[in-house]
């Protein structure tokens, strides 16, 4: 029974994600920050439990990145909606993910490619996007906090990493498909 705990934690994170968006849109920044912090801690906890006790599962391998993407998508949309992040960054993040999905769908349907491993650049991009969104919520909750000042720098670092990882995934996907053609 305990071996399902990481998946239960991840499922709870997915269930709470829409409320984070609602809180941001309502301007309830401190409550939103508390849930974002809880989501981040639960992400670390479920990963640690999985590795520490060997409770990895096929479901967890799908749920965990889904939870991360759901949280990021919700935060980007809510933060864009209230003007805490520029819409071009929201578009860049969504555009990259849609491009990756399109490559993956085409690779699966047309070429039978089933393995699309995450890259170091993709992980860096995701980490910076999470830092950016968390920082934007922190800035909304406590605008006078000195940590809120780094949000613009993280915005540009996140944009660069998102753009670069998108190009890297596109090139990698192209190479994989070209290899399958031979």
Secondary structure per residue as TSV (DSSP state, phi and psi in degrees):
chain	resnum	aa	ss	phi	psi
A	1	X	-	360.0	-42.6
A	2	X	G	-64.5	-25.4
A	3	X	G	-66.7	-13.7
A	4	X	G	-91.9	-3.7
A	5	X	H	-57.5	-45.3
A	6	X	H	-58.2	-40.5
A	7	X	H	-68.0	-35.7
A	8	X	H	-65.6	-40.8
A	9	X	H	-63.6	-43.8
A	10	X	H	-63.9	-42.7
A	11	X	H	-62.3	-39.4
A	12	X	H	-63.3	-41.0
A	13	X	H	-60.7	-41.3
A	14	X	H	-64.6	-41.5
A	15	X	H	-66.0	-32.8
A	16	X	H	-81.1	-22.8
A	17	X	H	-52.8	-47.1
A	18	X	H	-59.0	-33.1
A	19	X	H	-67.5	-30.9
A	20	X	H	-62.2	-45.5
A	21	X	H	-61.1	-42.4
A	22	X	H	-61.9	-44.3
A	23	X	H	-63.5	-40.1
A	24	X	H	-63.3	-47.6
A	25	X	H	-62.9	-35.8
A	26	X	H	-75.3	-10.2
A	27	X	T	80.1	17.1
A	28	X	-	-89.1	67.4
A	29	X	H	-61.7	-41.8
A	30	X	H	-69.0	-38.5
A	31	X	H	-66.3	-40.9
A	32	X	H	-62.4	-42.8
A	33	X	H	-62.6	-40.6
A	34	X	H	-60.2	-41.9
A	35	X	H	-71.4	-36.9
A	36	X	H	-63.6	-42.9
A	37	X	H	-63.0	-43.9
A	38	X	H	-62.1	-39.8
A	39	X	H	-62.9	-43.5
A	40	X	H	-63.7	-43.8
A	41	X	H	-65.7	-39.3
A	42	X	H	-67.6	-32.3
A	43	X	H	-63.5	-43.8
A	44	X	H	-66.2	-39.7
A	45	X	H	-65.7	-46.8
A	46	X	H	-65.6	-35.6
A	47	X	H	-66.6	-42.5
A	48	X	H	-64.3	-45.4
A	49	X	H	-59.9	-42.9
A	50	X	H	-60.4	-47.0
A	51	X	H	-73.0	-43.7
A	52	X	H	-64.0	-41.4
A	53	X	H	-108.5	5.9
A	54	X	T	67.7	33.1
A	55	X	-	-95.1	26.6
A	56	X	-	-66.2	148.9
A	57	X	-	-146.1	160.7
A	58	X	H	-62.5	-41.5
A	59	X	H	-60.7	-45.3
A	60	X	H	-62.1	-34.9
A	61	X	H	-63.4	-27.1
A	62	X	H	-91.2	-41.0
A	63	X	H	-66.3	-42.2
A	64	X	H	-61.9	-51.1
A	65	X	H	-66.4	-30.8
A	66	X	H	-62.8	-42.5
A	67	X	H	-62.3	-42.7
A	68	X	H	-62.1	-45.7
A	69	X	H	-66.7	-39.2
A	70	X	H	-63.2	-43.1
A	71	X	H	-64.1	-46.5
A	72	X	H	-63.5	-44.5
A	73	X	H	-60.7	-44.8
A	74	X	H	-62.7	-46.7
A	75	X	H	-64.5	-44.9
A	76	X	H	-59.5	-46.1
A	77	X	H	-64.4	-45.6
A	78	X	H	-65.9	-43.9
A	79	X	H	-68.3	-35.4
A	80	X	H	-65.4	-42.3
A	81	X	H	-58.5	-42.4
A	82	X	T	-90.3	1.5
A	83	X	T	82.4	12.4
A	84	X	S	-79.8	-20.6
A	85	X	S	-132.5	146.4
A	86	X	-	-71.5	145.9
A	87	X	H	-63.0	-27.9
A	88	X	H	-63.6	-33.9
A	89	X	H	-71.6	-39.2
A	90	X	H	-59.5	-46.1
A	91	X	H	-63.7	-39.2
A	92	X	H	-63.4	-45.7
A	93	X	H	-64.0	-46.8
A	94	X	H	-67.9	-38.7
A	95	X	H	-61.8	-43.3
A	96	X	H	-60.3	-47.3
A	97	X	H	-67.3	-37.5
A	98	X	H	-66.6	-37.5
A	99	X	H	-64.1	-43.3
A	100	X	H	-62.0	-44.3
A	101	X	H	-61.3	-40.7
A	102	X	H	-64.4	-45.3
A	103	X	H	-60.3	-44.5
A	104	X	H	-64.2	-43.4
A	105	X	H	-63.7	-44.8
A	106	X	H	-64.6	-44.1
A	107	X	H	-59.8	-39.0
A	108	X	H	-72.1	-47.2
A	109	X	H	-72.1	-45.5
A	110	X	H	-91.5	-29.9
A	111	X	H	-118.3	-8.5
A	112	X	-	72.9	17.2
A	113	X	-	-77.1	127.1
A	114	X	-	-115.1	-14.0
A	115	X	-	-107.4	112.5
A	116	X	-	-124.5	78.9
A	117	X	-	-69.0	146.2
A	118	X	-	-69.3	148.0
A	119	X	-	-100.2	164.9
A	120	X	H	-58.2	-40.6
A	121	X	H	-67.0	-36.6
A	122	X	H	-66.4	-40.6
A	123	X	H	-66.4	-40.8
A	124	X	H	-63.1	-43.8
A	125	X	H	-59.5	-46.6
A	126	X	H	-62.3	-43.3
A	127	X	H	-61.3	-43.7
A	128	X	H	-68.9	-35.7
A	129	X	H	-64.1	-42.5
A	130	X	H	-63.9	-41.6
A	131	X	H	-63.1	-42.0
A	132	X	H	-62.0	-50.8
A	133	X	H	-65.3	-43.0
A	134	X	H	-61.5	-41.1
A	135	X	H	-65.3	-38.1
A	136	X	H	-66.3	-38.8
A	137	X	H	-68.0	-41.4
A	138	X	H	-59.0	-43.1
A	139	X	H	-63.6	-37.8
A	140	X	H	-67.4	-37.4
A	141	X	H	-73.9	-43.8
A	142	X	-	-136.2	78.7
A	143	X	T	-61.2	-24.7
A	144	X	T	-82.0	-8.4
A	145	X	S	-66.5	133.5
A	146	X	G	-61.5	-27.6
A	147	X	G	-67.2	-25.4
A	148	X	G	-64.0	-21.4
A	149	X	G	-68.2	-19.1
A	150	X	G	-87.1	-2.3
A	151	X	H	-58.2	-44.7
A	152	X	H	-60.6	-39.0
A	153	X	H	-66.0	-41.4
A	154	X	H	-67.8	-32.3
A	155	X	H	-57.8	-48.7
A	156	X	H	-70.8	-37.6
A	157	X	H	-65.2	-41.2
A	158	X	H	-65.9	-41.7
A	159	X	H	-61.9	-44.3
A	160	X	H	-63.8	-46.3
A	161	X	H	-65.6	-38.2
A	162	X	H	-64.8	-47.2
A	163	X	H	-62.6	-46.7
A	164	X	H	-63.7	-44.5
A	165	X	H	-65.8	-34.6
A	166	X	H	-61.9	-45.1
A	167	X	H	-64.9	-40.0
A	168	X	H	-63.5	-45.3
A	169	X	H	-62.4	-40.7
A	170	X	H	-62.5	-45.2
A	171	X	H	-65.1	-43.7
A	172	X	H	-62.8	-44.5
A	173	X	H	-62.2	-42.4
A	174	X	H	-61.0	-45.0
A	175	X	H	-63.4	-41.1
A	176	X	H	-62.7	-42.8
A	177	X	H	-70.6	-37.3
A	178	X	H	-65.5	-38.7
A	179	X	H	-64.8	-40.6
A	180	X	H	-67.7	-24.8
A	181	X	H	-71.6	-22.7
A	182	X	-	-92.5	360.0
